[in-house]
Amino acid sequence: MERKNVNPDALLTPRGYSHIVTIEGAQKLAFIAGQVAIDKEGKLVGPGDLTVQIKQVAHNLIAALAGVGAKPSDIVKMNTYIVQYKPSDYAAMREARAILFPAGEPPASTLIGVHSLAVEGLLVEIEAIAALK
């Protein structure tokens, strides 16, 4: 499988994401449903604390990927939804991205501010698409 991250010269050079990711020769695509800050026992982790929740979401995403034999470096597209997003929230997002992508080329990404999520108390949700060899 060949993965290529592309950031065209005609666009602003991004920090923390890639404008485009192309994949050739993938054997399988995995579409990971939105992961939230709920632990295996069904308890909300970090009520009211975006930083704690986003770290739990990153760990849940890693566990979901592992369930199909994938790892964060296999993610080619990621959407992040943050409740009542404000620019100061981006620091917490950078922490989660450091857990998921400590080195290498980050996926194509979109960050969206939303009014609420499916369960009261959730502050963040991340969904992803991974390409596997």
ZAPALUM-856276 format. One line per 8 residues: number of its first residue (from 1); their letters; for each residue x, y, z of N, C-alpha, C, CB. Coordinates in pm, 1 decimal, always signed. Glycine has a CB too. Layout:
// ZAPALUM-856276
NUM = A = X Y Z X Y Z X Y Z X Y Z  ...
END
This chain:
// ZAPALUM-856276
1 = MERKNVNP = +84.9 -117.0 +0.0 +0.0 +0.0 +0.0 +89.4 +123.2 +0.0 -96.5 -0.1 +121.9  +53.8 +220.3 -81.6 +128.0 +346.2 -84.3 +37.5 +459.3 -39.0 +184.1 +374.7 -225.7  +82.5 +529.7 +63.2 +10.8 +645.4 +116.6 +90.7 +770.0 +81.9 -10.9 +633.3 +271.5  +21.2 +871.7 +34.6 +88.1 +996.5 +2.7 +8.2 +1112.8 +60.5 +105.7 +1012.0 -150.1  +72.9 +1193.5 +144.2 +11.6 +1314.2 +196.6 +48.0 +1428.3 +103.1 +57.7 +1343.4 +343.5  -52.3 +1504.8 +62.5 -31.6 +1611.3 -34.7 -80.4 +1743.4 +23.3 -104.3 +1579.7 -167.6  +6.2 +1843.4 +17.7 -28.5 +1978.6 +58.1 +11.7 +2071.1 -55.8 +41.7 +2019.0 +193.1  -82.6 +2098.8 -148.1 -49.9 +2177.0 -266.6 +9.9 +2313.3 -232.6 -173.3 +2195.4 -351.1
9 = DALLTPRG = +105.5 +2355.1 -314.2 +171.2 +2484.6 -294.1 +71.9 +2600.2 -300.8 +280.8 +2504.6 -398.1  -38.9 +2582.0 -371.4 -138.2 +2688.3 -386.6 -224.1 +2707.7 -261.3 -227.5 +2658.2 -505.0  -207.0 +2619.7 -160.4 -282.5 +2628.9 -35.3 -188.7 +2657.9 +80.8 -361.2 +2498.9 -9.2  -242.0 +2718.6 +185.5 -166.4 +2742.9 +307.2 -112.7 +2610.4 +360.5 -253.9 +2813.7 +413.3  +13.8 +2606.0 +400.0 +71.0 +2484.4 +457.2 +5.3 +2459.4 +593.5 +227.3 +2496.1 +471.0  -60.8 +2343.9 +609.0 -133.0 +2317.4 +733.4 -40.7 +2274.6 +846.9 -237.5 +2210.7 +710.4  -89.4 +2296.0 +968.8 -20.2 +2246.9 +1088.1 -111.0 +2143.8 +1153.7 +15.3 +2364.3 +1188.2  -60.4 +2022.6 +1169.7 -136.1 +1921.0 +1241.0 -231.5 +1839.0 +1157.2 -211.1 +1984.3 +1347.1
17 = YSHIVTIE = -240.3 +1864.9 +1028.3 -323.6 +1784.7 +939.8 -269.8 +1797.2 +798.2 -472.7 +1828.9 +947.0  -320.4 +1715.8 +708.5 -284.0 +1722.9 +567.0 -407.6 +1761.4 +487.6 -225.0 +1587.4 +516.2  -388.1 +1839.5 +380.7 -501.8 +1875.0 +296.2 -557.4 +1752.4 +224.9 -461.3 +1981.2 +194.0  -468.8 +1665.3 +178.6 -510.0 +1550.0 +99.3 -426.6 +1428.8 +139.0 -495.8 +1579.2 -52.3  -489.2 +1312.9 +144.3 -418.0 +1186.6 +160.8 -467.0 +1094.3 +50.3 -441.2 +1123.7 +304.2  -373.6 +1042.4 -28.3 -410.9 +945.5 -131.4 -360.0 +808.3 -89.4 -353.4 +986.2 -271.0  -433.9 +706.2 -129.1 -398.7 +568.4 -97.2 -405.9 +486.4 -224.8 -492.5 +509.4 +12.7  -302.3 +408.7 -250.0 -304.5 +313.4 -360.5 -270.7 +175.8 -304.2 -204.2 +354.6 -474.1
25 = GAQKLAFI = -348.9 +76.5 -343.4 -319.2 -60.3 -304.7 -368.3 -101.1 -167.2 -175.4 -81.1 -310.9  -462.1 -28.2 -108.7 -516.0 -68.3 +21.3 -596.2 -196.8 +5.0 -604.5 +44.3 +82.4  -583.9 -286.7 +100.0 -659.9 -411.1 +98.2 -794.9 -397.1 +167.7 -579.7 -521.6 +163.8  -802.0 -301.2 +261.6 -924.6 -286.2 +339.7 -935.9 -142.3 +388.5 -927.0 -385.2 +459.4  -1057.3 -89.4 +388.2 -1086.9 +39.3 +450.6 -1168.4 +11.9 +576.1 -1163.7 +135.1 +352.4  -1138.2 +81.7 +683.5 -1214.5 +69.2 +808.0 -1276.4 +205.1 +839.2 -1123.6 +19.5 +926.7  -1407.2 +207.3 +854.3 -1480.1 +329.2 +887.1 -1513.1 +322.2 +1036.7 -1611.2 +345.0 +798.4  -1445.4 +403.1 +1115.9 -1459.8 +398.7 +1261.4 -1566.5 +498.6 +1304.1 -1324.6 +429.1 +1332.1
33 = AGQVAIDK = -1671.8 +449.0 +1368.2 -1779.1 +535.3 +1418.5 -1722.2 +634.8 +1519.1 -1892.4 +451.0 +1483.6  -1794.1 +742.1 +1537.6 -1750.8 +844.4 +1632.1 -1722.9 +785.9 +1769.7 -1855.6 +953.4 +1642.9  -1602.1 +810.0 +1818.0 -1562.6 +764.0 +1951.6 -1577.6 +880.4 +2048.5 -1415.6 +708.9 +1952.2  -1626.8 +850.9 +2168.1 -1654.9 +953.5 +2268.3 -1587.4 +916.2 +2400.7 -1808.2 +970.9 +2287.9  -1602.9 +1002.6 +2499.4 -1537.1 +983.0 +2628.9 -1621.9 +896.8 +2722.0 -1508.4 +1118.1 +2694.9  -1655.9 +778.5 +2675.7 -1726.5 +681.0 +2758.9 -1636.9 +558.4 +2767.1 -1869.8 +645.1 +2700.2  -1611.8 +511.8 +2890.1 -1521.2 +398.7 +2907.6 -1592.8 +266.5 +2881.0 -1461.9 +399.2 +3048.9  -1519.2 +158.4 +2893.5 -1573.0 +25.7 +2862.9 -1693.1 -10.7 +2950.2 -1464.7 -78.9 +2879.8
41 = EGKLVGPG = -1699.1 +45.1 +3070.6 -1810.0 +17.7 +3162.2 -1929.9 +108.3 +3135.4 -1764.1 +34.5 +3306.3  -1918.7 +198.3 +3037.9 -2029.0 +286.9 +3004.5 -2034.0 +415.9 +3082.8 -2154.5 +216.3 +3023.4  -1926.3 +447.9 +3154.1 -1921.6 +569.2 +3235.7 -1858.9 +683.5 +3157.1 -1843.0 +544.3 +3365.7  -1916.6 +804.1 +3174.1 -1860.6 +924.3 +3114.6 -1728.9 +956.7 +3184.1 -1959.9 +1043.6 +3124.9  -1624.1 +977.2 +3106.4 -1492.4 +1010.8 +3160.1 -1472.2 +1161.7 +3147.6 -1378.9 +932.3 +3085.6  -1431.7 +1226.3 +3256.1 -1398.5 +1368.7 +3252.4 -1515.1 +1462.5 +3232.0 -1301.5 +1392.5 +3146.4  -1623.0 +1449.2 +3308.7 -1735.4 +1541.2 +3291.4 -1688.9 +1687.4 +3301.0 -1844.2 +1512.8 +3397.1  -1725.3 +1765.0 +3199.8 -1691.8 +1907.0 +3199.7 -1547.9 +1941.1 +3165.1 -1721.9 +1962.6 +3330.7
49 = DLTVQIKQ = -1465.0 +1842.2 +3136.8 -1322.6 +1865.6 +3111.7 -1285.4 +1816.9 +2971.5 -1235.5 +1794.4 +3218.9  -1274.8 +1909.7 +2878.0 -1246.2 +1873.6 +2739.5 -1112.7 +1801.4 +2726.2 -1246.7 +1997.5 +2652.0  -1011.2 +1844.8 +2799.3 -879.3 +1782.4 +2788.2 -884.4 +1636.2 +2829.2 -777.3 +1857.2 +2873.9  -948.8 +1605.4 +2940.6 -961.2 +1466.6 +2986.6 -1044.5 +1386.7 +2886.6 -1025.5 +1460.4 +3128.4  -1154.7 +1443.6 +2840.6 -1240.4 +1371.4 +2746.5 -1168.6 +1342.2 +2615.8 -1366.8 +1450.7 +2719.0  -1096.0 +1438.3 +2565.0 -1032.1 +1418.0 +2435.0 -922.6 +1311.8 +2443.4 -973.5 +1550.0 +2383.2  -855.5 +1301.8 +2557.6 -756.4 +1194.8 +2576.2 -826.0 +1058.6 +2580.4 -674.6 +1217.7 +2706.6  -941.0 +1049.9 +2647.0 -1016.5 +924.2 +2650.5 -1063.6 +886.6 +2510.3 -1137.4 +935.8 +2746.2
57 = VAHNLIAA = -1108.6 +985.9 +2435.3 -1152.3 +961.0 +2298.0 -1036.1 +905.3 +2215.2 -1207.3 +1091.0 +2233.7  -917.1 +962.9 +2230.6 -799.5 +914.5 +2157.4 -771.0 +768.9 +2193.6 -675.7 +1002.7 +2187.9  -778.7 +737.1 +2321.3 -754.4 +598.3 +2363.5 -863.7 +504.1 +2311.6 -746.6 +590.0 +2517.3  -989.0 +550.3 +2311.0 -1097.1 +467.9 +2255.4 -1077.6 +447.7 +2105.7 -1234.4 +532.7 +2282.5  -1032.7 +550.4 +2036.0 -1008.0 +538.4 +1892.6 -895.9 +437.9 +1866.3 -972.5 +675.8 +1832.0  -791.1 +442.5 +1947.3 -681.2 +345.4 +1934.0 -733.7 +203.5 +1954.9 -567.5 +376.4 +2035.8  -820.1 +184.9 +2055.3 -876.8 +52.2 +2082.5 -965.7 +6.3 +1967.2 -957.3 +53.8 +2213.9  -1044.6 +97.8 +1911.7 -1131.0 +62.2 +1798.3 -1046.1 +20.5 +1678.6 -1223.2 +181.0 +1760.1
65 = LAGVGAKP = -942.5 +96.0 +1650.9 -852.9 +61.9 +1539.7 -789.7 -75.7 +1561.2 -742.8 +169.0 +1524.2  -744.0 -100.6 +1683.2 -680.0 -228.9 +1714.3 -775.9 -345.0 +1689.6 -631.4 -230.8 +1860.2  -905.3 -320.6 +1705.6 -1005.6 -423.6 +1683.1 -1009.4 -474.6 +1539.8 -1139.7 -371.3 +1720.3  -954.3 -396.3 +1446.8 -947.8 -440.8 +1306.9 -803.5 -451.2 +1258.9 -1026.0 -344.5 +1216.4  -710.4 -456.7 +1355.1 -569.5 -471.4 +1320.3 -505.3 -345.5 +1265.6 -554.4 -579.7 +1221.1  -561.2 -231.3 +1299.0 -508.3 -103.5 +1250.2 -445.8 -24.5 +1364.1 -619.4 -20.7 +1183.2  -374.7 +79.7 +1328.2 -313.6 +170.6 +1425.0 -337.7 +314.1 +1378.7 -160.3 +141.8 +1441.1  -315.2 +413.3 +1463.9 -342.8 +551.6 +1424.9 -275.1 +595.1 +1294.6 -299.9 +643.0 +1534.7
73 = SDIVKMNT = -157.0 +545.1 +1267.0 -89.4 +583.4 +1142.6 -163.2 +535.3 +1017.9 +51.7 +528.6 +1141.9  -261.7 +445.5 +1033.9 -342.9 +399.1 +921.5 -460.1 +493.1 +892.1 -395.2 +259.2 +949.7  -485.9 +588.8 +981.3 -596.7 +682.6 +960.3 -563.0 +775.5 +843.9 -625.4 +765.0 +1089.7  -656.6 +785.1 +749.4 -637.1 +873.9 +634.6 -732.2 +994.1 +638.0 -656.8 +796.2 +504.8  -841.3 +984.7 +715.1 -936.0 +1095.0 +728.1 -996.4 +1090.3 +867.1 -1046.9 +1088.1 +619.0  -1007.0 +1207.7 +929.0 -1059.3 +1216.3 +1064.5 -1148.6 +1339.9 +1075.4 -943.6 +1221.5 +1168.9  -1265.9 +1322.0 +1135.9 -1354.5 +1434.2 +1167.0 -1367.0 +1444.1 +1317.6 -1494.8 +1417.1 +1100.1  -1352.6 +1565.1 +1369.7 -1363.7 +1589.2 +1513.2 -1476.1 +1688.5 +1537.4 -1229.5 +1641.8 +1572.3
81 = YIVQYKPS = -1563.0 +1654.7 +1630.6 -1675.4 +1739.4 +1666.9 -1657.0 +1782.3 +1811.8 -1811.6 +1665.5 +1646.4  -1655.5 +1913.6 +1836.9 -1639.3 +1965.8 +1972.5 -1759.4 +2052.7 +2006.0 -1506.6 +2046.4 +1986.6  -1819.9 +2026.0 +2121.0 -1937.2 +2100.4 +2166.5 -1895.9 +2243.0 +2202.7 -2004.1 +2029.8 +2288.1  -1970.9 +2338.3 +2149.8 -1948.3 +2481.1 +2177.2 -1801.4 +2519.2 +2156.9 -1991.9 +2515.4 +2320.9  -1746.1 +2475.1 +2044.7 -1603.8 +2496.6 +2015.0 -1566.2 +2643.7 +2021.2 -1569.5 +2441.0 +1877.4  -1450.6 +2667.6 +2082.3 -1388.5 +2800.0 +2080.8 -1240.6 +2779.9 +2051.7 -1410.6 +2877.0 +2217.0  -1173.6 +2876.6 +1990.3 -1034.0 +2858.6 +1949.7 -941.0 +2810.8 +2062.0 -981.9 +2987.5 +1895.1  -967.4 +2847.1 +2185.2 -881.4 +2802.8 +2295.9 -889.9 +2651.8 +2317.5 -919.8 +2875.6 +2424.9
89 = DYAAMREA = -992.9 +2586.7 +2264.4 -1007.2 +2441.4 +2275.8 -904.8 +2366.6 +2191.9 -1146.6 +2399.5 +2234.8  -841.8 +2435.8 +2098.1 -751.1 +2367.6 +2006.9 -630.0 +2308.7 +2080.2 -704.6 +2463.7 +1898.5  -590.9 +2366.1 +2193.7 -478.6 +2311.0 +2271.0 -508.2 +2167.2 +2313.4 -449.9 +2398.5 +2395.5  -630.9 +2141.6 +2357.9 -669.4 +2005.1 +2396.4 -666.5 +1913.7 +2274.8 -810.1 +2003.6 +2461.2  -708.2 +1964.3 +2161.3 -706.1 +1884.8 +2038.6 -563.0 +1849.1 +2001.4 -773.9 +1960.8 +1923.3  -469.6 +1941.4 +2017.0 -328.4 +1912.8 +1987.4 -276.7 +1800.5 +2076.7 -242.0 +2039.7 +2006.1  -319.4 +1797.1 +2203.1 -276.4 +1689.4 +2293.3 -323.8 +1554.1 +2243.1 -329.1 +1713.8 +2435.3  -447.1 +1546.7 +2198.4 -499.7 +1420.2 +2146.6 -426.1 +1380.2 +2019.8 -650.7 +1431.2 +2119.1
97 = RAILFPAG = -398.7 +1475.7 +1934.1 -327.7 +1445.5 +1809.8 -186.1 +1396.8 +1841.0 -323.1 +1570.1 +1717.5  -125.0 +1447.6 +1948.7 +8.3 +1400.9 +1987.6 +4.1 +1254.7 +2031.5 +65.1 +1488.5 +2100.7  -106.1 +1213.0 +2093.5 -123.2 +1072.5 +2131.7 -140.1 +986.6 +2006.6 -245.3 +1055.4 +2226.3  -221.4 +1034.3 +1914.9 -254.1 +956.8 +1795.2 -143.9 +959.0 +1690.0 -381.2 +1008.4 +1734.8  -79.1 +1073.3 +1672.6 +18.3 +1090.0 +1564.4 +147.3 +1152.0 +1617.6 -40.4 +1177.6 +1451.4  +223.4 +1078.5 +1701.2 +344.0 +1136.0 +1760.7 +450.7 +1171.1 +1657.1 +401.7 +1039.7 +1861.7  +449.4 +1103.4 +1546.6 +545.8 +1130.9 +1439.7 +479.6 +1093.3 +1307.8 +680.8 +1051.5 +1460.8  +533.4 +1144.4 +1201.0 +479.1 +1107.3 +1071.1 +382.0 +1209.1 +1018.3 +412.3 +974.5 +1079.1
105 = EPPASTLI = +310.3 +1169.1 +916.3 +221.0 +1260.8 +847.5 +78.0 +1243.1 +897.7 +227.8 +1239.1 +695.8  +15.9 +1351.5 +946.5 -120.5 +1341.7 +997.7 -221.3 +1326.8 +884.2 -154.4 +1464.5 +1081.9  -340.7 +1275.9 +916.1 -441.3 +1253.6 +812.8 -507.6 +1383.6 +768.3 -546.7 +1156.7 +863.0  -586.2 +1373.3 +662.3 -676.0 +1481.8 +626.6 -777.2 +1492.8 +741.2 -747.2 +1456.4 +486.0  -807.6 +1614.2 +783.9 -890.7 +1631.9 +903.1 -985.2 +1750.2 +890.4 -803.4 +1649.8 +1025.3  -1096.7 +1737.1 +961.0 -1192.6 +1846.1 +971.8 -1230.5 +1859.7 +1118.6 -1319.1 +1820.9 +882.0  -1235.1 +1983.6 +1167.8 -1277.1 +2013.4 +1304.4 -1406.1 +2093.3 +1296.0 -1166.0 +2091.9 +1383.7  -1509.4 +2045.7 +1365.5 -1642.0 +2106.2 +1355.6 -1694.1 +2138.6 +1495.5 -1740.4 +2011.9 +1281.0
113 = GVHSLAVE = -1739.9 +2260.2 +1514.8 -1805.8 +2298.1 +1638.7 -1953.2 +2263.1 +1628.6 -1786.6 +2449.0 +1668.6  -2005.8 +2198.1 +1732.1 -2146.1 +2156.2 +1731.8 -2215.9 +2205.3 +1858.1 -2157.2 +2002.6 +1720.4  -2348.4 +2207.1 +1853.7 -2426.6 +2249.5 +1969.6 -2425.8 +2143.8 +2080.3 -2570.3 +2279.7 +1927.6  -2438.9 +2017.1 +2041.3 -2440.7 +1908.6 +2139.3 -2408.9 +1777.9 +2067.7 -2578.9 +1900.3 +2212.2  -2387.5 +1673.9 +2148.9 -2364.1 +1539.0 +2096.3 -2474.5 +1446.7 +2147.8 -2222.4 +1485.5 +2138.0  -2467.2 +1319.0 +2115.4 -2576.5 +1224.5 +2140.9 -2609.0 +1204.0 +2288.6 -2542.7 +1092.7 +2080.4  -2509.8 +1217.5 +2376.3 -2531.5 +1193.4 +2519.4 -2492.9 +1319.9 +2595.5 -2448.7 +1069.6 +2570.0  -2577.1 +1360.0 +2686.5 -2550.0 +1478.8 +2766.4 -2416.2 +1463.4 +2839.8 -2664.9 +1504.0 +2867.1
121 = GLLVEIEA = -2335.4 +1567.0 +2837.1 -2206.8 +1565.4 +2905.9 -2089.4 +1537.0 +2812.7 -2209.5 +1462.9 +3015.7  -2116.0 +1482.7 +2695.1 -2007.6 +1460.3 +2599.8 -1965.5 +1593.4 +2540.3 -2050.5 +1361.4 +2488.3  -1834.4 +1614.4 +2531.8 -1780.7 +1738.6 +2477.3 -1710.9 +1720.5 +2343.5 -1685.4 +1799.1 +2574.7  -1675.3 +1596.4 +2309.2 -1598.6 +1572.6 +2187.1 -1629.5 +1433.9 +2131.3 -1447.5 +1587.2 +2214.2  -1624.6 +1424.4 +1999.1 -1642.0 +1297.1 +1929.9 -1549.4 +1297.3 +1808.4 -1792.1 +1274.4 +1887.6  -1482.1 +1184.4 +1786.6 -1392.7 +1173.2 +1671.2 -1428.1 +1047.0 +1593.3 -1242.9 +1170.7 +1715.9  -1447.6 +1064.8 +1460.4 -1468.5 +951.9 +1370.7 -1352.2 +949.6 +1272.8 -1606.4 +961.7 +1296.0  -1323.6 +830.5 +1220.1 -1205.2 +816.8 +1133.3 -1226.4 +713.0 +1024.9 -1082.6 +779.7 +1215.9
129 = IAALK = -1147.5 +727.5 +921.5 -1136.1 +626.5 +815.9 -990.8 +583.0 +811.4 -1184.1 +681.7 +675.7  -968.6 +452.5 +815.2 -832.9 +397.7 +810.5 -819.7 +310.0 +687.0 -800.1 +316.8 +939.7  -700.9 +311.8 +627.4 -670.0 +225.8 +512.9 -564.4 +126.2 +557.6 -620.7 +309.3 +388.6  -594.0 -2.6 +538.7 -505.1 -108.3 +584.5 -443.8 -183.3 +468.4 -579.3 -204.4 +674.4  -325.3 -233.8 +491.4 -253.7 -312.9 +389.9 -316.0 -449.5 +376.4 -104.9 -326.5 +425.3
END
